[in-house]
Amino acid sequence: MATIALNELKTEYEKAFFNYTRLPRGLYDEVLRRVEGRIEKKDTWYRKPLPPGLKLSITLRHLACGDNYPSLSYNFRVAPNTISLIINEVCDAIKAEFAAEVIQCPTTTGEWTAIAEQFEKRWQFPHCCGALDGKHVTVTCPWNTGSEYRNYKGFFSIVLMALVDADYKFLWIDVGSDGSSNDASIYNGSELKEGLESPNNIFNLPEEKSLPGDDVPVPYYIVGDNAFGINKSLMNPFLIRNMEHHDRIFNYRLSRARHVVENAFGILAHKFRVLLRTMNQRPGTCRKIITTCVILHNLIRLRYPATHNNMMDLEEQNLHVIPGAWRNYFWMFTMRGQGTLEPRRGGK
C-alpha cells in the first residue's frame, strides 16, 4: 500500500521520499502541519475520514507525475471520485495558507532595487525588475468551448503568465486565460501593467537613474519578448531585420535576463510533471493545480534554495553560461521513478 511505502521512504530513504513527493521531508512536514486544519474532517458514525497526510500525499503525487485518478486510486486505495475532491480541497488549502506569503509582487522601492541589483550582478543587465513571459499548459478541450482554448501552436491550453526575479522565484502570476489569448492581451488586461504604468507610481518603482559611465536617466523596467509592446516600463529586443552591431549586443544582454523566466518555467515543469501532461480536469481545477505548483516551487526556493541550484543556468567567470540540469532530457527521466512522459515543451 502506498501509504506504508511512503512512511518507509520518509523515515529511511530521504532522497527517494523527495523524488516521490517533490518536497524535502522538512518542508512536507511544514506543509502538512499548516494545512492540516483546513483539510481534516471529523469522525462520524458512518466511517472514519481520510487522514490529512494521505490527502496531501495523493495531491503531491499527482502534481509530481501527473498520473490519472484511476492510477492513483490503485496506489492509495482511494476511489477516483474521492481523489478528484481531495485534489481540489488540498490545492485550495495550500493556496489559502501559502499564496500571500510566497508569491508577493514587490510594492516598495527597496524591494524593486534589490531585484534590479540581483539582475545586474548575475546577468549584467541593470535596472531590470523582472522577466515576464507566458507558458501554455496543455489541457483537454473543455466541454462546449469550441476553439476558445486552442492556441497558436495547435493544441488546447491554459496560460500561465508570470513575472520572475533573477533567483527564479515567481513574483506575480496570472493563471487561467484561455489558450487563444496572446501574451500581450493578457498583460494589457492585468493589474501588473496597471501598477507598472500608473502615473502615481503605485508600485513605488525606483526613480530614474543614469547607468554607469553615462549621464542619461534610465527608468526601471521589466523585460519580455517581442510579443509585448515596448514602453517605458517594459523592455523588449530589437527586431532582427536591419540590426546593427550595438543592437545585437543589446539583444544578447536582454536575452540573458529574459531567459530567467523561461528557465523558471522549465524548472517548474521538470519538478511537477503534471504540467508536461495533458490535464483532463475542468479549467477551474487546472487553475488550482497550476497555482499550487507555483506556490510549492517558491516554497522550495525560499526554504531549501540549494535544492534547485543544480537545475539553474549558471555563469562562469569567463561569462560562459552553463546550462542547468533541467535542460538535460535524459536526466529528467531519472527523476521520474515510474510511468511515461510526453516528450515536449520543456520550458514553455
C-alpha positions in Angstrom: 0.0 0.0 0.0 1.3 3.4 -1.0 0.9 5.0 2.5 3.1 2.3 4.1 5.7 2.7 1.4 5.6 6.5 1.8 6.2 6.2 5.6 9.2 3.9 4.9 10.6 6.4 2.4 10.1 9.2 4.9 12.0 7.5 7.7 14.6 5.6 5.8 15.1 7.0 2.3 15.0 10.7 2.3 16.2 11.1 -1.3 13.5 8.7 -2.6 10.9 10.5 -0.5 11.9 13.8 -2.2 11.7 12.1 -5.6 8.2 10.7 -4.7 6.6 13.9 -3.3 9.0 16.6 -4.8 9.3 18.1 -1.4 12.1 17.7 1.2 11.0 15.9 4.3 11.1 19.0 6.5 9.0 21.0 4.0 6.5 18.2 3.7 6.0 18.3 7.4 5.6 22.0 7.4 3.0 22.0 4.6 1.1 19.2 6.4 1.2 21.0 9.7 -0.1 24.2 8.2 -2.9 22.8 6.0 -4.0 20.0 8.3 -6.7 22.1 10.0 -8.1 23.1 6.6 -8.4 19.5 5.2 -9.2 17.5 8.3 -12.7 16.1 8.7 -14.5 14.9 11.8 -15.3 11.3 12.6 -18.8 10.2 12.0 -20.9 7.1 12.9 -20.7 6.1 9.3 -16.9 5.9 8.8 -13.7 7.5 9.7 -12.3 10.3 7.5 -9.2 10.0 5.4 -6.2 11.3 7.3 -4.8 14.7 6.2 -1.3 13.2 5.5 -2.9 10.8 3.0 -4.8 13.6 1.2 -1.6 15.7 0.9 0.4 12.7 -0.3 -2.2 11.9 -3.0 -2.1 15.5 -4.2 1.6 15.8 -4.2 2.0 12.5 -6.1 -0.5 13.8 -8.8 1.5 17.0 -9.1 4.8 15.2 -9.2 4.0 12.7 -12.0 0.6 13.6 -13.5 -0.9 10.1 -13.0 -4.6 10.0 -13.7 -7.1 9.4 -10.9 -7.7 5.6 -11.6 -3.9 5.0 -11.4 -3.7 7.0 -8.1 -6.7 5.0 -6.8 -4.8 1.7 -7.2 -1.8 3.1 -5.4 -3.6 4.7 -2.5 -6.7 2.6 -2.3 -9.0 5.6 -2.6 -11.8 5.9 -5.1 -11.1 8.1 -8.2 -14.2 10.3 -7.5 -12.9 10.9 -3.9 -9.4 11.7 -5.3 -10.9 14.4 -7.5 -12.4 16.0 -4.5 -9.2 15.6 -2.4 -7.0 17.3 -5.0 -9.4 20.3 -5.2 -9.5 20.5 -1.4 -5.8 20.3 -0.8 -4.9 22.8 -3.6 -7.4 25.3 -2.1 -5.8 24.8 1.3 -2.3 25.3 0.1 -3.3 28.4 -1.8 -5.1 29.9 1.2 -2.3 29.1 3.5 0.8 30.0 1.5 -0.1 32.1 -1.6 0.1 35.5 0.1 3.4 34.5 1.8 5.4 33.2 -1.1 4.0 35.0 -4.2 4.5 38.6 -3.4 4.8 41.3 -6.1 7.1 44.0 -4.7 5.4 47.2 -3.6 8.4 49.1 -2.1 11.3 50.9 -3.7 13.8 48.8 -1.7 12.3 45.5 -2.9 12.5 46.6 -6.6 16.0 47.9 -6.1 17.1 44.6 -4.6 15.7 42.7 -7.6 17.4 45.0 -10.0 20.7 44.7 -8.3 20.4 40.9 -8.5 19.8 41.0 -12.2 22.8 43.3 -12.7 25.0 41.2 -10.6 24.0 37.8 -12.1 23.2 38.7 -15.8 24.8 42.2 -16.2 21.5 43.9 -17.2 20.9 46.9 -14.9 17.6 48.4 -13.9 15.8 45.1 -14.7 13.0 44.4 -12.1 11.8 41.1 -13.5 11.4 38.9 -16.6 7.9 38.4 -18.0 6.5 35.6 -20.2 3.7 33.1 -20.6 3.6 29.3 -20.6 0.9 27.2 -22.3 -0.2 24.2 -20.1 -1.9 21.6 -22.2 -5.5 20.7 -21.3 -8.2 18.6 -22.8 -10.7 20.8 -24.7 -13.3 21.9 -22.2 -16.8 20.9 -22.9 -18.7 23.2 -25.3 -15.9 25.8 -25.7 -15.1 25.2 -29.4 -11.7 26.7 -30.3 -11.6 29.1 -27.3 -8.8 27.2 -25.6 -6.9 26.3 -28.9 -3.6 28.2 -29.1 -1.4 29.2 -32.0 0.7 26.1 -31.5 -2.3 23.9 -32.4 -3.2 22.4 -29.0 -5.7 23.3 -26.2 -4.1 25.1 -23.3 -4.4 27.4 -20.3 -1.9 30.2 -20.0 0.3 30.8 -17.0 1.6 34.4 -17.2 4.4 35.1 -14.8 7.0 37.7 -13.6 10.2 36.1 -12.3 13.2 37.5 -10.4 16.8 36.7 -11.1 16.6 33.9 -8.4 13.9 32.0 -10.4 11.2 32.9 -7.9 7.7 33.9 -9.2 6.9 37.4 -8.1 3.5 37.6 -9.8 1.3 35.2 -11.8 -1.9 35.2 -13.8 -3.4 31.8 -14.3 -6.4 30.7 -16.3 -6.5 32.7 -19.5 -7.7 30.5 -22.4 -5.1 29.4 -24.9 -6.3 31.5 -27.8 -5.3 34.7 -25.8 -1.9 36.0 -26.7 0.7 37.2 -24.1 0.2 40.9 -24.9 -3.6 40.9 -24.4 -3.2 39.0 -21.1 -0.6 41.5 -19.9 -2.6 44.5 -21.1 -5.6 43.4 -19.0 -3.6 42.6 -15.9 -3.1 44.6 -12.7 0.6 44.2 -13.2 0.6 46.6 -16.2 -1.8 48.9 -14.4 0.6 49.2 -11.5 3.8 49.5 -13.5 2.4 52.2 -15.8 0.4 54.0 -13.1 1.1 57.8 -13.2 1.1 57.8 -9.4 3.7 55.0 -9.3 1.6 52.9 -7.0 4.2 50.1 -7.2 6.9 52.5 -5.9 9.4 51.8 -8.6 12.8 53.5 -8.1 13.3 56.8 -9.6 15.1 57.1 -13.0 18.9 56.9 -12.6 21.8 57.1 -15.1 23.7 53.9 -15.9 27.4 53.6 -15.0 29.5 55.7 -17.4 26.5 57.7 -18.7 24.6 60.7 -17.6 21.2 60.0 -19.2 18.5 59.0 -16.7 17.1 55.5 -17.4 13.9 54.2 -15.8 13.5 50.8 -14.1 11.6 48.2 -16.1 10.7 44.6 -16.7 11.9 42.6 -19.8 9.9 40.5 -22.2 10.0 39.2 -25.8 8.6 40.8 -28.9 5.1 39.6 -28.1 4.8 42.5 -25.8 4.7 46.2 -26.9 7.6 48.2 -25.9 7.1 51.1 -23.5 8.8 52.9 -20.6 8.1 50.1 -18.1 8.6 47.0 -20.4 11.7 46.5 -22.5 11.9 44.0 -25.4 14.6 43.2 -28.0 15.2 44.9 -31.3 13.7 43.3 -34.4 16.1 41.0 -36.2 15.8 42.9 -39.5 18.4 45.6 -40.2 20.1 45.3 -36.8 23.4 47.0 -36.3 26.3 45.6 -34.1 25.3 47.5 -31.0 21.7 46.4 -31.4 22.9 42.8 -31.4 24.9 43.3 -28.3 21.8 44.8 -26.6 19.6 41.9 -27.7 22.2 39.4 -26.3 22.2 41.1 -23.0 18.5 41.4 -22.8 18.0 37.7 -23.8 20.3 36.7 -20.9 17.9 38.5 -18.4 14.8 37.3 -20.2 15.7 33.7 -20.2 15.3 33.6 -16.5 11.6 33.3 -16.8 11.9 30.5 -19.4 14.3 28.7 -17.1 11.8 29.1 -14.2 9.1 27.5 -16.3 11.4 24.7 -17.2 12.4 24.0 -13.6 8.7 24.2 -12.6 7.6 21.7 -15.2 10.6 19.5 -14.5 9.7 19.1 -10.9 5.9 19.0 -11.3 5.3 16.7 -14.3 1.6 17.3 -14.3 2.4 20.4 -16.2 4.0 18.3 -19.0 0.9 16.1 -19.3 -2.4 16.8 -20.9 -4.6 17.8 -18.0 -8.0 16.3 -18.1 -9.7 18.3 -15.3 -12.1 21.2 -15.7 -10.5 24.6 -16.2 -11.2 25.6 -12.6 -9.3 22.6 -11.3 -6.5 23.1 -13.7 -6.0 26.7 -12.5 -5.8 25.4 -8.9 -3.2 22.8 -9.8 -1.0 25.2 -11.7 -1.2 27.8 -8.9 -0.3 25.1 -6.3 2.7 24.1 -8.4 4.0 27.7 -8.4 3.4 28.1 -4.7 5.4 24.9 -3.9 8.2 25.9 -6.3 8.6 29.2 -4.5 8.4 27.5 -1.1 11.4 25.3 -2.1 13.3 28.3 -3.4 12.7 30.1 -0.1 13.2 27.2 2.4 15.7 25.0 0.5 17.4 27.1 -2.2 20.3 24.6 -2.6 17.8 22.0 -3.8 17.3 23.9 -7.1 20.8 25.3 -7.6 22.0 22.4 -9.8 18.9 22.9 -12.0 19.6 26.6 -12.8 21.6 28.1 -15.6 24.9 29.4 -14.1 27.7 31.6 -15.5 31.4 31.0 -15.2 33.9 33.8 -14.7 34.6 33.9 -18.4 30.9 34.7 -19.0 30.3 31.2 -20.4 26.8 30.1 -19.4 26.5 26.5 -18.1 23.1 25.1 -18.9 21.0 23.9 -15.9 20.2 20.2 -15.3 16.6 20.7 -16.2 17.6 21.1 -19.8 19.0 17.5 -19.9 16.2 15.5 -21.3 17.6 12.1 -20.2 18.4 13.4 -16.7 14.8 14.5 -16.4 13.7 10.9 -16.8 15.9 9.7 -13.9 13.8 11.8 -11.5 10.6 10.3 -12.7 10.5 6.9 -11.0 7.6 5.4 -12.9 5.1 6.0 -15.7 5.6 7.7 -19.1 6.4 11.2 -20.0 5.2 13.2 -23.0 8.5 14.5 -24.6 7.5 18.0 -25.5 7.6 21.6 -24.2 10.5 21.7 -21.7 10.4 25.4 -20.8 7.3 26.9 -22.4 
